[in-house]
């Protein structure tokens, strides 16, 4: 892998970078790679019992009979509950999005009366082993009357049948906005290009499935919940709000977690049921999801249709954008993000993308179907929005006879700050440079020559480009910028010990993204010590630092900001005492490489360790009125919405005999501000792009007309494997943010946000000799072969007009 690095305008860093920017090896890896991690399945509590759920085998039905008496006396069974048993404790979890046009739903902990998707929990058994619990589940006597299943978003929109009785018109969300004279832009347009794009339903499929352990203490009224959640503090809040446990008595513990990708950034019925079960049986209870349950019952992602149109003037500039997103939200709003997580994010967060379009209009609609609820997955909404904007950009380039690079250069925002039609301000970015750099990386003239030569031999090569901008470091400012009221609040605690080493606690949980390493780098540079002298505790317990959740590319931005603030308090105390010891002014003291020294006088120094020892044990070293604590807790939230940007180009070759897509090369440009650790950034890029390749060409959660999920194992649901992963060339541009510690921006979602558009554009480039353009994901071999044969297999529904739907006019 080749790595290149350039710098944009630099601002004065908050800290003297020594560790930040270095390829520090991940501190987590020796423990995890040697099998010494402790994941939730590894935890066994004394006297624990095991939990299994009865899940609906049908997509939509009315429960007419439920009898658990036959299993309550089974050997090894301690408890069996139905929806009627859990109802007195909790009516369900409300899913509601704070925008006009959202119709809330309540997701029951166990279904009562009506089941609305295959996999919905309807009963639960607690037994001495998982085997006994599952065997008992098979003996539960229940009957149902099957109801019509709604499995298509357009049929749901037409209300041919009702998917969930809580939503009689099937609408979970509907709204929109218009900014500028959009109608005039399209009336005056010299050319209009438009298209409908479909993103298939997928699963985040983390390596580790979901799991919960709960322990209730009768004497203390305490509740301990182990969960591999991405939002431990939010889960703690929900346990108190919905179940009535006293907040001070609830602790959520997050062990090592084998990936989350957004799927674990929800509150699920299982997480609320287990504490109730533990209290009822007076024992710890444990539930570990199997893979079939994960594919059926954990939140799904992405499925939506996006209609988009560009109004173009004679020069090929975009003068207006119209977008409509229709999301298949599944049976309920998945709390807390709801059905808005796809269509709302797709059109509202960046309606024009990187393009300097002066007018924009969008509508978003989410409908209920009898499928598993859709929730968060890496790059929520942004992936579908970027797919539509970037693939239509390629369509426009072809219509105008321009290269994909030239069309984007013609329309890209060039000067910052820039305010988009919504009024959202982008302070900084390298949008034009990203286009230029990625074109140089692929050597476009050489590629065109090679492509032409191979076509003469019956080989079909394609190049796809995708340029993106993403909201970075989810924060209160980002929420307010987009008209929401979400408040984010995160803290970090830094403690410097007597020997000059530091302990750091943050409120964000680790999901395998190297958070402990990057946070240690930030703390080390702020304190002026070596990174090896910093230990980091991520949010393994809600008894420590507070966090709003590991999501929205906020880990490095928010955690490093909180750590820099807390470490800054300690730093100033060390400087004050060092100045007293060296008979200098604190303003003249700098902390570098474990030494406190007078600036410009390297011979006049004292080690940070000696200063720390003096603070703990030598009162004579203190300046007047010195407060000797070397522990500080600080909160952090960015003052402004921030945005990262970049570009991906992917080269593919289509096999005309099998329709299989061979991925030849990936070229990635990333601007996430100051790069804390290039190794970790590049790992995030590679992982995200490969997930994007999976969503583009391999993965699809397929349902039949009755609402049965057909892809319930990895034999049926095709994840990309290493044999299809191409080589990467990665280029770093650094445009430090003025609004974060050390100029850091988030970047964890960029690969999945932008890669599917690059894949679809590459395939369409390879198909150009056949005069066919595909717009639906995934790009299965059947679709590719049909396109090369002159036809197209599509999952896209009938035109919007056919079902009376609003769409770009």
C-alpha positions, 0 to 999 in steps of 0.5 A: 500500500502506497501512502502519500501526504500533503498539507493544506493551510495549518493553524497553530496546534493546541499541543506540541505534536510528538506522538500525534501524527505518528504510526504508533502501534495499537496498544489494544492489539497484543491483548486482543490478537493473543486471545486475551480479550474479554467479550460478553460471551466470555463472561460467566457470573456465579449462578447465572441462568440463560435466556432464549427468545421465541421469535415470530415465524411469520411477518404479520399476524394476530396472536389468538392464543398464548399458553406458557403453562406447559413449559413453566414446569419443564426441567431446568426452566425457571421462568417463562414470560409472554407479552402480557407478563412484561406489560406491567413493567414496560409498555414498550420503547417509543421511537420518535424523531424530533422533526415535523411529520414523524409519527411515533411507534412503540416497540413492545419488549414482547409482542402482544396481540400483533406481530409485525416482522419475522424475528420479533420476540413474542416470549422468553424463557429463562433456564439453567442452560441455553439448550434447555431454554431453547428446547422449552421455547419449542414447547410454548403453545401459541396460535396466530391468524396470519395477516397480509404482509407488506414487503414493498415500500411503494405498496406501503406508500399506496396503503394497499395493506397496513403493516403496523396498526400503530401507523394506519397510513404506513407513514413513519416520517414525511417532510421536506424543504425548499431553498432558493428558486428551485422551480425557476432553476429547472424551468431555465435549465438547458439540460436536466439529468435525473435518475432513480437509485436503489440501495439494497437492505443489508446487515452491519454483521459485526464479528460479535453479535449482540449480547446482554447479561443482567444482575439484580441485587435484592439487598442493595437494589442495584442493577448491573447490565453487561452489554456490548452497546455503543451507547452505554450511558444512553442505555443506563438512562433508558433502564431508569426511564422505562423500567423505573430503576433508580439511576444511582443504582444502575451500572452498565458495563461494556466489555471488549466489543467485536465491532458495532458499526451502528447496529449496536447504537440502539436500545433493543427489547432484549436489553430491557427485558434481561434486568427484569428477568434477573430481578424476577428469578433473583439470579444473573441472566445471560443472552448471547445472540446467535447469527441467525437471530442477528440477521433476523432481529438486529437492526437492518440498514440502507433500503431506500429509493432516491429520485434525484435531478440536476438542472444544468446550464449551458456550461454544465454547471448545476443550478438546482438539485431536487431529491426525494428519498423513500425509505423502507423503515421496517415494522417500527422506528428503531430507537433512538434513531428511528426510520429517519436514519436513512431517508432524512439523513440522505437528503437533509445532511448534505443535499448538494454534496460538494457542489456549489448548487445555489438552489436545492429542494428535497422531500423524505418519506419513510414507510412501515413494512413487515420487515425488521426495523431499519436502523443505524449502520456506518455512514447512515443515509450519507451512503445513499445520498452520496450514491445518488449525487455522485452517480448522477454526476457521472450521468451528467458528465456522459450527457455533456461529453465531459470526463467525470473529473472535469464535471466535478471540477466545474461544479465543486465549491472552491472557496471557503467558508461556503454556505449551502442553500440550507444555510449550513456553513462549511468553514474548511475543506479540500474538495477541489484538491481531492478531485485533482489528487485522485485523478493524478493517483489513477493516471487517468490518461493512462487508464483510458488508453489501457481501457481502450486496448482491453476492450478490443480484446473483449475485456471490460474495465471501468473506473468509478469516482466518488467525491464526498463530504461528511458531517464529522464528530457528531455534536450538539452544534451539528444537531442544531445546524440541521434543525434538531435539538439533540444535546451531546455531552462527553467527559474525560478524566486525566490523572498524573501519578507520582512517577509521571505516568498518566491514567485516562478515562473516557466516556466512549466505548471501544468497538475495535477502532483503536480509540485507546491508542489515539486518545493516549497519543493526544494525552501524551502530547498535551502532557509532554510525556511519552505515549508509552506512559499513558494508559487509557480506560474506554467506557467499560463502566458508566460509573466513570466518565460520561459519553453520548455514544461511539457513533457519527465519526465522533470518537477521535474528535470528542474523546481527544477534545475532552482529554486535551482539555482535562490534560491541559489542566494538569499540564498547567499545574506541572508547568507552575511547579516546574517553574517554581523548581527552576526559578522561572515563569510558568509562561517560559516552561514547555513540556516535551519528551518527558521533560519540563524545560525553560524554552530555549534553555535545554540544559535547565530542565526537570523531568515531568516525573520529578515534578509530579513527585514533588506535587505529591510529596514536597510542599516546599516545591509548590508555588503560593496558593497551589492546589495539588490535585493532579486529577481533572475531569473536563467536558467537550463538545465542538463549537461548530459543525465540522465536515471531513471530505475526500474521494475514492476511485475504484477500478473494476473489470467485468467478467463477460461469462460470469457477470462477476466484478473483479476489483482491481485497485482502490485509490483513496484521498482522505482529509480528516484534518490533523491525522492522529495516527495514520495506521488507524486512519488507513485501517478505517478507510480500508475497512469502510471501503470493503464494507462498501464493496460488500453493499455494492456487489455481495450483500442483500437481505432478501425477503419473499412476498410473505415477508420471510427473510431468505438470508439467515446464514452467511451461506446465503448472505454474502459478506466480502472476503479477503480474496475480493479485496483489492490493493489500496493507494491512500493519500492524506490531505490535512486541513486542520479544523479551527474548532477541535483540539489539534485540528482533528476531524472524524473519518470513521464512516467515509469509506462506506459513505463513498465507496458504493457510488465509486463501485456503481460508477466503475461498473457503469463505465465498464458497461458503456460499450453496451449502452446500459446504465445500472442504478440498483444495488447490489450489482449481482452477477445476474444484473451485470450479465443481463446488462451486457446482454442488452437487458436489465434486471432491476429491483427498482419499483414502478415509477413514482407517478404510477403510485401517485408519489411525489418526486422531482418534476 
